[in-house]
Amino acid sequence: MTEKIDVRKLIVTIIMAIIGLIFLMPFIWMISASFKIEEEVLTYPVQWIPQTWNLVENYKTVWTGSMPFLVLYWNSIKVTVLTTLTSVTISSLAAYGFAKINFKGSNALFLIILATFMIPPQTLLVTQFLLYRWIGLYDTHLGLILLNSFSVFGTFMLRQFYMGISNELIESARMDGAGHFRIFASIALPLVRPAIATYAILRFIWTWNDFQYPLIFLRSKELYTIQLGVQSFSDEHGSVYSLMMAASVSAIIPLLIIFIIGQKHVIEGIQLGGVKG
């Protein structure tokens, strides 16, 4: 019986490894193509290892061209980091309030907020555009940050984790004279740290990859984020695949770094959610 179980595990592991490799093949090809000269990019059969290495020229063109990626990186990092910090703070406070503070109409208010999650964001674009033009936030990074700073998903997700905290623990702190802000900062927040880290990583990825809001709410090229920069670069060099692959690799490097650093917290958050579920 033991040998049969081991064989099954081995077969499943091999199958999953093959599937994982298939999913990675486009990414591997993208990296390989970014180091090739243009003549070798579309050769058949596919050459995974470049015959003629082009280690500098493609990336030099990307980073020092008419749409310099250094400015795009700075804009994206500023918008993404500030959006993530603001969204995590607001969602954490709102989630704690709905989970641990009893006030009249809390459940009804939470259901109303949750119902807005079903509204496609595209239906609000015209209203948001007119509002931002009126209050002077159009074509600003501040407006872009505020658009993604309020998350129904983040509030709902973190509320589920806060509900798993024992009410007796909260009441004990209240009896010792602690207020809700002290309880939130000293007791609740450390207990749901994996969940907050998970949401922060997800919010970072979503904001970094966001193309719709920057496209509509940014007009000045000096304010462009990385996604708009890649689009502009594509309009200029779309027929040169080696340059496009170098631009794409440059655009996803921060996402890989964030995921590698935070994958432990993501796994902890998923495990914590599974145990509480």
N, C-alpha and C positions, 0 to 999 in steps of 0.2 A: 504493500500500500504506500509506503514511504517513497519507494522508487517511482511509482506511478505519479505521485504528487509532484515530485521533483521534475519529472519529464514534462508534465503539464506546465509547470512554472517556466521551465526552460523554453518551451515552444512559445508560450505567451510573451516571454521576454524578447525572443528573437523577432516575433511578429511586430511587437510594439517598437522595437529598435528600427525595423525596416520602415514602418509607417512614419516614425520620427525623422528618419533620414530623407524620406520622400518630401516631407513638409519643409525640411531644411535646404533642399536642393535649389529652389529659386534664390534663397538668401546667399548660398554659397556661390551660385553663378553670378549674382550681383557683385559680390566682393571680388571674384575673379575677373569679371569684365572691367571693373574699375581700375585694374592694374594692367590692362591690355592696351595695345595700340588698336586703332579703330578697325583695321583690316582683319584682325583676328577675333573680333567680338562675335560675329555671326557665322563663324566657320562651322561646318558639319562634317563629321560628328563633333560634338561639343568638346572643346579643349578646356578641361577644368584648371589645368596649370598653364599659365601663359608661356608661350615659347619665347616671346620678346617682352620682357618686363618693362612696364612704364610706371615706375614707382613715384615719380614726382610730377610730371607734366600735367596729368589729368587733374590732380588735386590742387596744383598751383593755379590752374585756370579757374577752378571752382572758387577758390578762396580769394583770388585777387582780380576776378573779372569785373564786369560792369555791375553785377549784383553781388558784392562781397559778402561772403558768408559770416565773417566776423561780426558785422553789424546785425545781420539776421539772428545770429546766435545770441547776441546780447539782448536784443528785443524779445526773443522767445524765452530766454531764461528769466528776464525780468517779469514778463507777463505770467509765465507758468508758475514761478516760485511764489509770487505775491497772490496769485489766484488760489494756489494750493493752500497756502497759509490761511488766507481769509476764509476759504470754503471749509477747511477742517475746523477752524475756530467756531464759525457760525453753526455748522452742522453738529458739532460736539455739544455746544451749549443748548441748542434747540432739542437735540435728542435727549439730553439729560432732563430738561424741563418736562418733556412729554412723558418720560419714563418714570421719574421719581418725584415730581411735584404735582400734587393733586390740586387742581383748581377747576372751577365750574366751567363746563364746556370744553375741557381739554380733549376728550375723545372725539367730539364733533369737529373741533378745530383741526385735529390731526387728520381726520378723514377728509376734510376739505383740502388740506395741503396735499395729502396723498393722491387725491383725485386729480390734481393738476399734473401729476406725473403722466397721466394718460393723454394730455394735450400735446400733439406734435409741436416741437419748437419752431418748425417752419411756419406754422400758422400765426406766430407772434412777431415775425420778423418785420413786417410793415409797421406795426404799432411801436415796436422797439426802435426802429429806425427814426420814425417821426419824433418819438419822445426824446431820443438822444440828440437829434438836431435841435430840438427846442431848448433843452437844458445845457447844451454846449459840450456834450461828451462825445459827439461824433468825431472820428478821426483822432482819438486819443487812446493811449494805453490804459488810462484809468477806466474809461468806458468798457474796454475789452475785459479788464479784470472783473468789473462788477457784473458783467453778463454771466460769468461762470462761477460766481462766488456763492450763489444760493442754490443748494442742491437738495431736491426732494429725496433723491436716492440716498445721498449721504446721511440725511436726517433719519430716514427709515432704517437704514443699515445699522447705524450706531445706536439707535433706540433699542433695537433688538438685543444688542449686547448689554446696554445699560439695564434692561429689564432682568437680565440674568444675575445682577448684583443683589444680594440678600437685602430685603427691606429692614431686617433687624440691625444690620450693620449701619445703615443710614440713620435709623432711629437712635442707635447708641451714640452716634456722633452728635445728633441733635440734642440729646440729653446732656451731653458734655459741653453744650454751648456753642457748637460749631454751626455756622450758617451754611446756606446752600453753596455759596461760592467756595467756601473752605472745604466742604465735603466734596464738591466737584473736583477741585484741584488736588486735594490730598488723598482722597479715597477712590472716587469713581474713575478719574482719569488714568491712574496707574493700572487699574484692573482691566481696562479695555484698551490698553496701549497697542496690542497686536492688531485689533480691529481698526484703530485710528491710523496706524502705519499702513495697513492694507488700503484703506480708503485714500490716504494721502498719495500712495503710489498710483492708484487708479486715476485719481484726479490729475496728477502730474502728466500721466500718459495721455489722457483724454484732452487736456488743454494743449499739450505740446503738439498733438496731431490735429487739432482743430483747424479746419480750413474755412468753414462756412462763416463764422463770425468775423474773422479778420478780413475775409473777402468783401463783406458787406459794410463793415464799420471802420475800415481803414482805407484811406485814400493816398496818403503821403508815402512814397517809397521808403523814406528814411525810417518809417514806423513799421515796415513790413516784418512779419514773423517768418520763421523758417519755411513754413508751408507755402506762403505766398511767394517767398524767394525762390523755392524750387519750381513753382509754376512759371514764374517769370524766366527763370533759367531755362526751363523746358521750351518756352516760346522762342528763345534765342538759339538754343543748341539742341532742340528736340531730335534732330536727325543724327546727332553724334551720340551713339549709345554709350560709349566709354565715358564721356563726360557726364551723361545723365546718371550712370551707375555710381560714379564718384560723388555726385551731388546727393544721391539717395543714401549712400553709405554715410556721408557726413551728417545727414539729417537724422539718422536713427542712432548714432553713437550715444548721445545722452540717455536715450531710452534704455539701451543695453546696460549702461553704467548704473542707472537707477534701479533696474530690475536685479542686476547682480548684487548690488548692495542691499536691496530690500527684500530679496526673495525669502529670506529666513522669516521675516515678519509676515509676509504674505501667507506662507505655509502655516505659521502659528495662528494667524487670524482665521484661516479656513478650518484648521483643527479645532480651534476654540468654538467656532460657529457650529461645527458638527457635534461637538460634545454637548453644547447647550441645546441644540435642536433635538 
